[in-house]
Amino acid sequence: MSVSFFAVACLLFSVTAAHADAPRTFSEAKKVAWRLYAPQSTEFYCGCKYNGNKVDLAACGYVPRKNANRASRIEWEHIVPAWQIGHQRQCWQDGGRKNCARNDKVFQRAEADLHNLVPSIGEVNGDRSNFSFGWLPEQRGQYGSCLTQVDFKAKKVMPRPSIRGMIARTYFYMSKQYNLKLSKQDRQLYEAWNKTYPPQGWERQRNQRVACVMGRGNDFVGPVNLSACG
């Protein structure tokens, strides 16, 4: 797809969510996200348009790999997976994600952080699982025209070029905000993506809009003006 992820979507953010309180749980975050993004918008991994919860797969050349039903709907994806956020915390050792979501305030805030939440084709969200991002040999056709690839054996995902920089800056933000440890290999990768794919207008606008809900922006994207939220 030639159009960047939020090139249209960010311009169509709903202003009704601009002054809402920051969500406290993932469940609340998903409800806010549906209001925050326009009803007709563009999903993250493949650049496909969606209307409500339904994805127009034919229009973007997406071909389901295995699960056509899940591919046809939008799900909310954590760029930094909940597993990666939680498994470094004691709550995860004591009872996994459910325990963290119930009892760990830091995990709750991280899981509900809208800077880390994007709309995704359900099948790609499921295939990505908690796999890390990285470089893969370029192979077309796994999801039709979609440029994002998943290597299940290596447990790696190579996202399409136009979202690599945003992914990197989201990882840097989550690492700083929630004391999330990144491996040397991951940090080097994201530094390279951050440099190669600098923030574009759509990403800066998204950062401003999300900041109006969260009360803070992603400094790695650029400054925000919270006084403009009014």
Secondary structure, DSSP 4 states (H G I P E B T S, - for coil): --S-TTTTTGGG--GGGTTPPPPSSHHHHHHHHHHHS-SEEE-TTT--EEETTEE-HHHHTB--SS-HHHHTBEEEEESS-HHHHHTTSHHHHHHHHHHHHHH-HHHHHHHT-GGGEEEEEHHHHHHHTTPEE-------BTTBT---EEETTTTEEE--HHHHHHHHHHHHHHHHHHT----HHHHHHHHHHHHHS---HHHHHHHHHHHHHHSS--TTT----GGGG-
